[in-house]
Amino acid sequence: MWTSGNIVLLEVLRRLLVIFEKDCFEDAYDRIPAASQMDLHTAIQETQCALNLVLNDKFSEALDLLKPWWKDSMYHALGYSSILVMQATMTFEHRDIQAAMSTIKEALQTCQRFRKKNSVVGSLSSLISKQSKLQEEEMHAEICYAECLLQKATLTFVQDENMISFIKGGIKIRTSYQIYKDCQNLLNVNRDLAGQSDAFRQFEGGVKLGIGSFNLMLSLLPQRVLRLLEFIGFSGNRGFGLSQLREGASSHSLRSILCALTLLFYNTFFLGGGGCFVVRGPTQRLHLWCRQVEGLKQRLAGKSIPTEKFAVRKSRRYKAAVPVLLVVPALEMMYVWNGFSIVGKRADSTEALLVTIETAEEQLRSDPSPSEFHPDDSCLVQMLKGLCLKHLGRLLQAELCFTQVLSSETRIRYDHYLIPFTLYELGLLYKLQGDFAKAATCIENAKTNYKDYSMESRLHFRIHAALSSLRGSPVGTP
C-alpha cells in the first residue's frame, strides 16, 4: 500500500526528473538578462537559475550569473559562496578551501548588512515576543546568514582537524540552529502572510529546509550523543524533521529541490525506503579499472571515504597474478547503498535479482577449483539471497540463508563486514515475524561485538534507527 510519504517521494522524483532536463536549465538561464538593479524577487529568481545550472554540472555559468551581484545581494552571496564551498568539499585542495573560506566570510558580511540592525544572536526571539515586524529583506537575511554560517562551520572542520577548529565549528552550528528556531517562531506568528507574499513563501521554504534538516540529522545520532546535545540546546525529532522537509519539497520555492535532495539522501542512504527503482542490464559482472581504483581514492579531512576504501579492497582481487572476479559486484554495491530495500517493494524486480543471485550460487557450488575468496563469496551470495527471499515473503527460507552465513563466520577471510550486516538483517527479519526480543538481541550483537569492518559507521546508523523503532514495540524491547 502506498503511504503519503511514498507519494510525496514519487512526486519529488518526478520533479527531479523535470529539473534535470537540459533544456530546462538552459532556457531558465537564457530568460533572465543581466540585471541593472537588484531587488529581493530578482535575486531569488537569479539564484534559482544558478542552482539549476549547478545541478546540470554548469558550475562556471552559475558563477558567471552570480558574480556581478554577489557582494551586494544576500542571495547572490549565498549562491556564489555555496558553489565555492561545494567545490572545496569535493576537491579538498588547499587553494579551493582558502578561496571558499575567504568568499564565505564576505558572504556573511553581505548578509549581515541586510539583517535588522538591532538583531544579534539570541535577540530575535525577544523581538518576536514584542510583536516587532521584520521587513521581508530582514527575514530573508536571517535565513541566508544561517545557511552561510553552516557553510563556514563545514569549512572550519575541513580546514583543520584540531580541537579548536571543532569548537569553533560547533559554535557556528549552534548559532545557525538558534537562528533557524527563531525564524520558525517568526513564521508561526506571521501565518497570515503565507498566502499573500511570494517572498514570505520563499522564507518559509528556507525555514523548512533548515529546521527539517537539523531535526532529521540530529535524530540519527546515537542516543548518548543526542542527550549531550540536548543539554546544550539541540533537539532532534525525526518525524517533525521529515514532515518539514516534505512540506518544503512540495512548495514552489528556491529551496524545494534542496529539501527533495535531503529526503532522497535520507531514504536511500539511511533507510532505502520510498519509491521504486527498476534494475536493468547485466548485473553479474562489474568491470573495474583496477590499475586505477586505488590511485583515485581521496582523503577528506585527513581520512579516507568509507565507500572508496571498500571499493579499493574489492578491486585488489583483480590485481593478483591470477585475477579472481567478484561474484555479484553490482548487487553488493546496491546493498551497501540500501538498494534492496527499494527494489524489494517490487516483486518482479526482486524475482529478477533472485534469479541472478541463484545463478551465481550455482556457479560457486560447481567451481572445480575454489579460490581463497570462495567462502566470502558464498556468504555474500547467501546474505543477498536471504534479502530477496525476505522481500518476497519467504521468511523461513530467508532465515536459513542468514543463519548459514553466521555459521560460516570462522571461514570468512576478507569480507568480515558480512557477519554484523547479516546479524542486523536477521534482526529485522525477526522483527517482521513479531519476535522483538530476538530482533533486539541480534541487532545489539551486531552493534557491540564487532568492530573495525568495512562500512561500520553506515551500519551503526541503520542499527540506531532499528533499535529506536524496536523501543516502540509491545514486548521484548531493549
Disulfide bonds with the S-S distance in Angstrom:
none
